[in-house]
Amino acid sequence: MDIGRHRADPAKISEPHLLQMIEQRLREKNAAAEAQAPQAEARERGIATVKSPPPVAGLRATEAVRTFYFDPSFTLDHNITSAPGRVLLPPARTRTRWRW
C-alpha cells in the first residue's frame, strides 16, 4: 500500500483570483459612479424647476395694482362646545374673528 500517491486529480481551487476580484470590484464602483451621474443631473433639474418654475398657461402679468381685503370673521347660529359642554366659541349670533 502506497499512501504517498493519489490516483484522483486534485480538486481545483474554487476561489477567484485576487487580481480578478479587485478588477471586478473596481468595475462595479465605476458602474455605480456612472449610475449616480444621471441621479445628480435629475436632482439639479428638480431644484432648478422649483427655484424657477415654468410659467402657468393662461396667467399673465398684472396691468394695474389692486388690493383685495378679506374679513375672516364669521357668525355662528349655535354655540360650539366641547364634549364636556365647555363653550369653545362665543355664544350664538356673536361676531367672531377666528385667530389661526
N, C-alpha and C positions, 0 to 999 in steps of 0.2 A: 504494500500500500504506500503510494507516494502522495503525501499531503501537500507538498510544495507546488504541485501543478494543478491548474484549473482547466477543465475541459470546456467550460462555457465561456463565451465572450464576456468581458467585464461590462457592467452597466454603464451606459453613457451618462455623463453629468447633465442633469436637467436644469441646472441654474443658468440664467442668462449671463452672458459675458459682461463683465463690469463696464467696459467701454461702451458696449451696445446699450446697456441700461442707462448710462449717463447721457448718451446721444438721444435716446428716446425721451427722457425727461426734459432735455433742452428743447426738443421739437414740440413737446406738449406745452411748455411755458411760452414758447414763441406763438403757438396757435392761440393760447389764452390771451396773450397780449394783442394779437390781431383781432380777436373777438371783442376785446374791450374798446378798441378804437371806434367802432360804429356806435357802441353804447354811449361813449363820451360825446360823440357828434350829436346823437339824438338828444342827450341831456342839454347840450348847449343850444340846440334849436328850440327846445321846450322853454328854456329860460328866456331866450330872445323873444319868443312869441308872447310870453307872459309880460315881459317888460315893455314890449311894443306890439300890442295886438293888431291884427289886421282890421281895417275899417268895416263897420257893420253896414250891410246893404240897406238902403232906404233911409239912413240917418245922414243928416248934413249939418254943417256948422250953423250956429245961430246967427241971425241977421241983426237982432236987437236984444239988448239986455233986458231981461224980465225977472221979476221976483215973485215967487209963489209962497204964500203963508199957509201954514197948517195948524189948526187948533186941535190938539189931541184930547180935549175934554169930551166927556160923554155924560148922559143922564140915564140912570137906571130906572126901571119901572118896579123893581123889587130889591130888597136887601140881599147882599151876597154874604153868606155866613159860612163858617167852618162847620165840620161835623159836630163838634160840641155845642154849636149855636153862637159862637163869638162872631160879631159883625166884622167882616173883613173890609168891606167897602161901606161908605156912609149910607145913612137911611135913604130909602127910595125917593126919587124925584129931586135929589140934591145934585147939583152940577159938580162933577169931579174931574180933576185933571190928574190923570194917571202918570206917575213918575216911573220911568223904566230904569 
